[in-house]
Amino acid sequence: MTGHTLEKRWDKNNTGDIGVSEQVKNAANQMLFAMNMSEEIYQDLLELWTFAGGTDQLVADQLFFEVWSVRESDPIGNPGVFDTQANAIEVSQAGDAKAAMLALHQLYQAMTNVATTTADRITTLRRMT
């Protein structure tokens, strides 16, 4: 919003302000789009977690397969020994993605009048940004 509060109008005015009506409509549309998209992604990832076996390790194994399956990691230096699963960092990343999507799902639930627990979801979401 541009200009002084005194200059605010419902519709566009001569100071270039698009108007309160248009700004609120734009904000509501963006929020609805983002929350609906987030809920669809949450449902897809819920299916992935179930398919992969339900643990962060198994999901990370699937998500990072192309990375860990060719990574040499023998601790004593023998060449040709490859990882057999995702490492702790990759598991942590999968867990962060799950936590962020759960936070978005809970925000969606709150918007659709489903009771949710009190939580600092913004901190959880910031880990993925």
Backbone as JSON, one array per atom type, in Angstrom:
{
  "sequence": "MTGHTLEKRWDKNNTGDIGVSEQVKNAANQMLFAMNMSEEIYQDLLELWTFAGGTDQLVADQLFFEVWSVRESDPIGNPGVFDTQANAIEVSQAGDAKAAMLALHQLYQAMTNVATTTADRITTLRRMT",
  "N": [[0.85, -1.18, 0.0], [0.57, 2.13, -0.86], [1.24, 5.53, -0.02], [-0.37, 7.77, 2.36], [-2.44, 6.87, 5.15], [-4.79, 8.3, 5.13], [-5.24, 8.58, 2.45], [-6.18, 6.17, 1.51], [-8.37, 4.06, -0.35], [-11.3, 2.21, -1.36], [-11.33, 1.36, -4.02], [-9.01, 1.74, -6.81], [-6.99, 4.68, -6.65], [-6.04, 8.13, -7.36], [-3.38, 8.29, -6.57], [-2.0, 6.1, -7.24], [-2.39, 3.87, -5.69], [-3.62, 0.6, -5.54], [-5.94, 0.04, -4.28], [-7.83, -1.0, -1.44], [-9.67, -3.1, -1.68], [-8.73, -4.61, -3.92], [-6.17, -5.32, -3.03], [-6.67, -6.92, -0.75], [-8.15, -8.96, -1.95], [-6.18, -10.03, -3.67], [-4.27, -10.93, -1.79], [-5.79, -12.88, -0.42], [-6.36, -14.68, -2.52], [-3.74, -15.55, -3.17], [-3.0, -16.8, -0.76], [-4.93, -18.87, -0.56], [-4.31, -20.33, -2.9], [-1.63, -21.12, -2.31], [-1.99, -22.64, 0.07], [-3.73, -24.68, -0.76], [-2.14, -25.92, -2.72], [-0.01, -26.71, -1.09], [-1.29, -28.57, 0.58], [-1.92, -30.56, -1.27], [0.67, -31.4, -1.95], [1.49, -32.31, 0.55], [-0.23, -34.54, 0.84], [0.74, -36.14, -1.26], [3.37, -36.6, -0.36], [2.83, -37.93, 1.99], [1.86, -40.31, 0.97], [4.23, -41.17, -0.26], [5.9, -41.57, 2.02], [4.55, -43.69, 3.22], [4.71, -45.63, 1.17], [7.52, -45.96, 0.99], [8.16, -47.1, 3.39], [7.79, -45.84, 5.79], [9.68, -44.71, 7.56], [12.07, -42.11, 8.24], [14.65, -42.78, 7.42], [14.24, -44.79, 5.46], [12.79, -43.34, 3.58], [14.65, -41.34, 2.92], [16.58, -43.02, 1.82], [15.3, -43.68, -0.56], [14.85, -41.13, -1.74], [17.44, -40.09, -2.06], [18.79, -41.96, -3.56], [20.29, -41.98, -6.02], [22.47, -40.55, -5.22], [23.69, -41.7, -2.84], [24.13, -44.34, -3.67], [26.29, -44.43, -5.36], [28.36, -43.44, -3.95], [31.52, -43.59, -2.64], [32.64, -44.83, 0.41], [34.2, -46.18, 2.27], [35.46, -46.57, 5.49], [38.11, -47.24, 6.08], [39.54, -46.79, 3.85], [39.59, -48.51, 1.63], [39.29, -48.91, -1.81], [36.35, -48.85, -3.91], [34.29, -49.55, -2.18], [31.04, -48.98, -1.43], [28.4, -46.8, -0.21], [25.52, -48.09, 1.5], [23.15, -47.04, 2.09], [21.26, -43.99, 2.68], [22.98, -41.21, 4.18], [23.41, -39.7, 7.5], [22.98, -36.92, 7.25], [21.41, -36.72, 4.95], [19.17, -38.16, 5.81], [18.33, -36.46, 7.81], [17.62, -34.24, 6.26], [15.43, -35.28, 4.85], [13.74, -35.68, 7.03], [13.39, -33.02, 7.85], [11.96, -32.04, 5.66], [9.63, -33.55, 5.92], [8.69, -32.59, 8.4], [8.24, -29.89, 7.77], [6.24, -30.09, 5.82], [4.25, -31.27, 7.37], [3.76, -29.17, 9.13], [2.71, -27.29, 7.33], [0.43, -28.72, 6.56], [-0.94, -28.75, 9.0], [-1.47, -26.01, 9.26], [-3.21, -25.74, 7.12], [-5.25, -27.38, 8.09], [-6.03, -25.85, 10.3], [-7.08, -23.7, 8.94], [-9.3, -24.85, 7.84], [-10.93, -25.33, 9.91], [-10.23, -27.45, 11.6], [-9.23, -28.78, 14.64], [-6.06, -28.04, 15.9], [-2.81, -28.53, 17.36], [-1.01, -26.23, 19.45], [1.79, -24.69, 18.11], [5.09, -23.69, 17.04], [5.16, -23.14, 14.02], [6.35, -21.61, 12.04], [9.12, -21.56, 12.46], [9.76, -24.2, 11.91], [9.09, -24.27, 9.19], [10.91, -22.44, 8.17], [13.32, -23.82, 8.18], [13.35, -25.11, 5.79], [13.76, -23.19, 3.92]],
  "CA": [[0.0, 0.0, 0.0], [1.34, 3.36, -0.93], [0.55, 6.73, 0.46], [-0.82, 7.96, 3.73], [-3.69, 6.18, 5.48], [-5.87, 9.19, 4.73], [-5.44, 8.44, 1.0], [-6.66, 4.83, 1.17], [-9.71, 3.97, -0.91], [-11.73, 0.87, -1.69], [-10.86, 1.12, -5.38], [-7.8, 2.46, -7.21], [-7.13, 6.13, -6.56], [-5.13, 8.9, -8.2], [-2.0, 8.23, -6.08], [-1.41, 4.84, -7.69], [-2.77, 2.78, -4.79], [-4.58, -0.26, -6.25], [-7.16, -0.02, -3.5], [-7.9, -2.02, -0.39], [-10.41, -4.25, -2.21], [-7.85, -5.41, -4.79], [-5.08, -5.87, -2.23], [-7.19, -8.0, 0.08], [-8.49, -10.05, -2.87], [-4.92, -10.64, -4.11], [-3.69, -11.67, -0.66], [-6.62, -14.06, -0.17], [-6.13, -15.63, -3.62], [-2.41, -16.13, -3.02], [-3.02, -17.7, 0.38], [-5.69, -20.06, -0.92], [-3.52, -21.1, -3.86], [-0.49, -21.72, -1.62], [-2.42, -23.65, 1.03], [-4.25, -25.83, -1.5], [-0.98, -26.58, -3.32], [0.72, -27.35, 0.01], [-2.04, -29.74, 1.03], [-1.73, -31.6, -2.29], [2.04, -31.92, -1.79], [1.48, -33.1, 1.79], [-0.87, -35.84, 0.57], [1.68, -36.9, -2.09], [4.49, -37.04, 0.48], [2.29, -38.94, 2.91], [1.86, -41.55, 0.19], [5.64, -41.56, -0.4], [6.4, -42.11, 3.29], [3.93, -45.01, 3.39], [5.29, -46.52, 0.16], [8.93, -46.23, 1.25], [8.32, -47.89, 4.6], [7.33, -45.08, 6.94], [10.72, -44.1, 8.38], [12.88, -41.1, 7.55], [15.77, -43.47, 6.79], [13.79, -45.45, 4.22], [12.43, -42.29, 2.61], [15.92, -40.76, 2.45], [17.19, -44.01, 0.93], [14.66, -43.55, -1.87], [15.05, -39.78, -2.3], [18.84, -39.83, -2.36], [19.36, -43.18, -4.11], [21.33, -41.7, -7.02], [23.63, -39.96, -4.53], [24.42, -42.63, -1.95], [24.46, -45.62, -4.29], [27.58, -44.32, -6.08], [29.3, -42.75, -3.06], [32.5, -44.44, -1.96], [32.7, -44.36, 1.79], [34.84, -47.13, 3.17], [36.17, -45.81, 6.52], [39.55, -47.54, 6.16], [40.18, -46.38, 2.61], [39.59, -49.49, 0.54], [38.51, -48.4, -2.94], [35.28, -49.7, -4.42], [33.27, -49.83, -1.17], [30.02, -47.94, -1.59], [27.35, -46.71, 0.8], [24.37, -48.98, 1.3], [21.95, -46.28, 2.45], [21.44, -42.55, 2.85], [23.71, -40.89, 5.41], [22.66, -38.98, 8.53], [22.58, -35.6, 6.75], [20.29, -36.94, 4.03], [18.02, -38.55, 6.63], [17.89, -35.23, 8.47], [16.94, -33.42, 5.26], [14.12, -35.9, 4.63], [12.96, -35.38, 8.22], [13.01, -31.61, 7.8], [10.9, -31.91, 4.65], [8.41, -34.11, 6.52], [8.23, -31.66, 9.44], [7.72, -28.69, 7.12], [4.97, -30.42, 5.19], [3.27, -31.46, 8.44], [3.41, -27.83, 9.6], [1.79, -26.71, 6.34], [-0.83, -29.46, 6.68], [-1.62, -28.27, 10.2], [-2.01, -24.7, 8.94], [-4.39, -26.02, 6.28], [-6.3, -27.88, 8.98], [-6.53, -24.71, 11.07], [-7.89, -22.88, 8.03], [-10.54, -25.57, 7.54], [-11.61, -25.48, 11.2], [-9.85, -28.67, 12.29], [-8.45, -28.44, 15.81], [-4.64, -28.37, 15.83], [-2.05, -28.18, 18.56], [-0.23, -25.0, 19.4], [3.18, -24.99, 17.74], [5.81, -22.66, 16.29], [5.32, -23.73, 12.69], [7.19, -20.78, 11.19], [10.5, -22.02, 12.63], [9.85, -25.45, 11.16], [9.06, -23.95, 7.76], [12.15, -21.71, 7.81], [14.41, -24.77, 7.94], [13.3, -25.55, 4.38], [13.93, -22.04, 3.01]],
  "C": [[0.89, 1.23, 0.0], [0.54, 4.49, -0.31], [0.15, 6.68, 1.92], [-2.16, 7.26, 3.94], [-4.89, 7.01, 5.04], [-6.22, 9.03, 3.25], [-6.02, 7.08, 0.59], [-8.1, 4.89, 0.68], [-10.03, 2.51, -1.21], [-11.22, 0.46, -3.07], [-9.6, 1.94, -5.64], [-8.04, 3.97, -7.12], [-6.07, 6.82, -7.41], [-3.69, 8.91, -7.71], [-1.31, 6.94, -6.5], [-1.71, 3.65, -6.79], [-3.82, 1.93, -5.5], [-5.89, -0.4, -5.5], [-7.17, -1.2, -2.55], [-8.6, -3.26, -0.92], [-9.5, -5.17, -3.02], [-6.72, -6.05, -3.99], [-5.53, -7.04, -1.38], [-7.54, -9.21, -0.79], [-7.22, -10.78, -3.32], [-4.28, -11.47, -3.0], [-4.47, -12.95, -0.38], [-6.41, -15.11, -1.26], [-4.78, -16.31, -3.5], [-2.36, -17.13, -1.87], [-3.78, -18.99, 0.06], [-4.93, -20.94, -1.91], [-2.39, -21.84, -3.15], [-0.92, -22.84, -0.68], [-2.99, -24.88, 0.32], [-3.11, -26.62, -2.15], [-0.19, -27.34, -2.24], [0.02, -28.61, 0.5], [-1.92, -30.89, 0.02], [-0.34, -32.23, -2.17], [2.12, -32.77, -0.52], [0.89, -34.48, 1.55], [0.04, -36.73, -0.28], [2.84, -37.44, -1.24], [4.04, -38.06, 1.52], [2.26, -40.3, 2.23], [3.29, -42.07, 0.01], [6.16, -42.2, 0.88], [5.82, -43.51, 3.53], [4.56, -46.02, 2.44], [6.71, -46.93, 0.52], [9.15, -47.02, 2.54], [8.04, -47.13, 5.88], [8.4, -44.46, 7.82], [11.49, -43.07, 7.56], [14.06, -41.75, 6.83], [15.35, -44.09, 5.46], [13.39, -44.43, 3.16], [13.69, -41.64, 2.06], [16.64, -41.73, 1.52], [16.6, -43.89, -0.48], [14.99, -42.2, -2.5], [16.47, -39.53, -2.76], [19.55, -41.02, -3.0], [20.51, -42.9, -5.08], [22.59, -41.1, -6.4], [24.39, -41.02, -3.76], [24.84, -43.93, -2.63], [25.78, -45.6, -5.06], [28.66, -43.66, -5.22], [30.23, -43.76, -2.4], [32.68, -43.92, -0.54], [33.34, -45.34, 2.76], [35.69, -46.37, 4.2], [37.67, -46.11, 6.59], [40.25, -47.33, 4.82], [40.26, -47.4, 1.51], [38.74, -48.96, -0.62], [37.41, -49.39, -3.34], [34.23, -50.09, -3.4], [32.28, -48.66, -1.19], [29.03, -47.96, -0.43], [26.22, -47.67, 0.46], [23.06, -48.3, 1.67], [22.29, -44.8, 2.55], [22.17, -42.28, 4.16], [22.85, -40.03, 6.34], [22.18, -37.61, 8.05], [21.38, -35.74, 5.83], [19.03, -37.35, 4.77], [17.45, -37.32, 7.33], [17.14, -34.32, 7.5], [15.55, -33.98, 4.96], [13.2, -35.61, 5.82], [12.51, -33.93, 8.27], [11.89, -31.37, 6.8], [9.57, -32.42, 5.21], [7.84, -33.16, 7.56], [7.62, -30.4, 8.83], [6.35, -28.96, 6.48], [3.88, -30.69, 6.23], [2.82, -30.11, 8.99], [2.44, -27.16, 8.63], [0.42, -27.41, 6.38], [-1.63, -28.98, 7.89], [-2.18, -26.86, 10.01], [-3.26, -24.83, 8.07], [-5.55, -26.49, 7.16], [-6.89, -26.73, 9.8], [-7.43, -23.83, 10.22], [-9.22, -23.55, 7.7], [-11.25, -26.0, 8.82], [-11.4, -26.85, 11.84], [-8.96, -28.25, 13.47], [-7.01, -28.9, 15.64], [-3.96, -27.95, 17.12], [-1.34, -26.85, 18.36], [1.22, -25.36, 19.1], [3.77, -23.8, 16.99], [6.12, -23.22, 14.9], [6.24, -22.9, 11.79], [8.66, -21.19, 11.29], [10.72, -23.3, 11.85], [9.91, -25.17, 9.66], [10.35, -23.26, 7.32], [13.32, -22.65, 7.58], [14.46, -25.22, 6.48], [13.49, -24.39, 3.4], [15.38, -21.69, 2.84]]
}
